[in-house]
Each structure stands twice: as structure tokens, then as C-alpha cells.
Amino acid sequence: MEDIARLRLTAGLNPMMEGAFALHLFRRSENLALHKWRTRVRAELGDRADEFVRAGAQRTPRASA
């Protein structure tokens, strides 16, 4: 409950948070609603797409048991 009490809501996201959120959505392959977007981004990134997926995996916090 303490974690929730420390949350701060803002009127909008800053660029870093928007990027982190986009990377999270890019990595989630089971989300069919974003399939077209993910395909287009992957095509634009070309060979670098896998680097983005790996970078996001390294920075994704894991839930504690």
C-alpha cells in the first residue's frame, strides 16, 4: 500500500516515460491490437529491432515473490 501512496499523477507523460511505454508495447508480441504498428516499427528499425527488444528486457523490472 505504501508504494501506491507514493505515486504521483501528472497531466502528461514525459518523453522518457513515453519511450519506455512504447518499448514495453513493442516487446509484447501477444498484443494483437498493436500488430500493424509493431510490424511497421520493426521494418523501420531493420537489423536494430532485436537490439531494442534486448535493451527493453534488460530494463524491465521483475515482480518480487
Secondary structure, DSSP 4 states (H G I P E B T S, - for coil): -HHHHT----SS--HHHHHHHHHHHHH-TT-GGGHHHHHHHHHHHGGGHHHHHHHHHHTPPPPP-
